[in-house]
């Protein structure tokens, strides 16, 4: 019963956003921005670029490690567990 209420609440919020916060001219821009996150390509490339330069290498390594940890936590644990 609680799970159904959470899904109903989630659906109500998404429905409200879809019906009240729209701007047609922004749709192509947001599709492009969303596509940058597909598969984490943008973040992987950014980490690789940071790894190439001595000045930013520690940050690039930290970024790469955090990407790996977040992938394990979200894609291999939470997503199958929650099934959303």
C-alpha positions as a printed Julia matrix, in Angstrom:
84×3 Matrix{Float64}:
  0.0    0.0     0.0
  2.82   2.41    0.84
  4.64   1.54   -2.39
  1.51   2.29   -4.43
  1.19   5.66   -2.69
  4.81   6.48   -3.5
  4.27   5.6    -7.17
  1.08   7.68   -7.24
  2.91  10.64   -5.69
  5.81  10.23   -8.15
  3.4   10.07  -11.09
  1.51  13.16   -9.88
  4.72  15.19   -9.67
  5.88  14.07  -13.13
  2.44  14.76  -14.58
  2.36  18.26  -13.08
  5.83  19.06  -14.43
  4.93  17.77  -17.91
  1.74  19.83  -18.05
  2.92  23.08  -16.43
  6.64  23.51  -17.08
  6.94  23.3   -20.84
  8.58  25.41  -23.52
  8.55  24.0   -27.05
 11.6   25.99  -28.12
 13.56  24.35  -25.29
 12.74  20.76  -26.31
 15.61  20.37  -28.84
 18.07  21.98  -26.44
 17.07  19.66  -23.61
 17.19  16.59  -25.89
 20.78  17.52  -26.77
 21.74  18.09  -23.13
 20.11  14.79  -22.17
 22.0   12.95  -24.91
 25.3   14.14  -23.41
 24.61  11.92  -20.42
 23.82   8.79  -22.46
 26.11   6.05  -21.24
 28.17   8.58  -19.28
 30.24   9.34  -22.39
 30.65  13.03  -21.52
 31.89  12.29  -17.99
 34.19   9.48  -19.11
 35.77  11.71  -21.76
 36.12  14.57  -19.28
 37.86  12.28  -16.77
 40.17  11.05  -19.55
 41.06  14.62  -20.49
 41.83  15.46  -16.86
 44.03  12.36  -16.63
 46.12  13.58  -19.58
 47.46  16.69  -17.85
 49.76  16.57  -14.84
 48.06  19.56  -13.2
 44.62  17.89  -13.23
 45.64  14.21  -13.01
 44.62  13.75   -9.36
 41.2   15.25  -10.09
 40.85  13.0   -13.17
 41.73   9.92  -11.11
 39.23  10.9    -8.41
 36.61  11.47  -11.09
 37.29   8.11  -12.74
 37.1    6.29   -9.4
 33.85   8.03   -8.5
 32.38   7.12  -11.91
 33.26   3.47  -11.35
 31.84   3.44   -7.8
 28.64   5.24   -8.82
 28.16   2.83  -11.73
 28.46  -0.13   -9.38
 26.07   1.39   -6.84
 23.43   2.63   -9.28
 23.48   0.33  -12.32
 24.37  -2.93  -10.62
 22.63  -2.46   -7.26
 19.93   0.21   -7.0
 18.35   0.02  -10.47
 17.75  -3.75  -10.34
 16.58  -3.47   -6.73
 14.11  -0.62   -7.33
 13.21  -1.59  -10.92
 12.37   2.0   -11.92
